[in-house]
Amino acid sequence: MKKFAIMLLGVIFVVLLSGSVESVSADHLLPGEGVFKNENDVNIASSIDSKYQIHLHVIVRNAQNQLVGVSQAVWGYYIPHQITDQIFDEMSGKREIVTVDKMKYEKIQNAFYDIGVQEFPFKTSYQDIRITWYLGFDENIDGHGSKRLPIFQAALSPVSLAEDDILTFHWTFLRVMN
């Protein structure tokens, strides 16, 4: 289970898509908005007032299974590119059609359980006091090689973590239906 969890984790997790790796052009060299804004950084857009809604709920428990903390985000970021739609279409998880405020959405829910804190390569940052989690997907990008793309991201308030803590992630994605 631990090795399986490691495979699912980028900084959070890597989800392997149907055994195929799609090629995406290195469109940061071309005019217009692409996957990359420069050689190493991806373009991201806020999910507020966009076709995507991103929700993340993180539960932290200690080794004795006692609740340590809960944090959630009700919006996030995504890469504004066709690859995001392609990955959304291929994602696993519980799918359903929902209506919110007279808008129809396709909804996907994924949960990742019992992820050990030691699985994450945490870095200390003094620039802000939030933790950004992302759902990453490995893609082969022309001009960049194989990269883990943070397709969906969510920033949460920090939760105190100890080495033996266990994390549970509940991601919910909504995409406006045409």
Secondary structure, 3 states (H helix, E strand, C coil): CHHHHHHCECCCEECCCCCCCCEECCHHHCCCCCCECCCCCECCEECCCCCEEEEEEEEEECCCCCEEEEEEECCCEECCCHHHHHHHHHCCCEEEEEEECCEEEEEEEEEEEEEEHHHCCCCCCCCCCCEEEEEEEEEEECCCEEEEEEEEEEEECCCCCCCCCEEEEEEEEEEECC
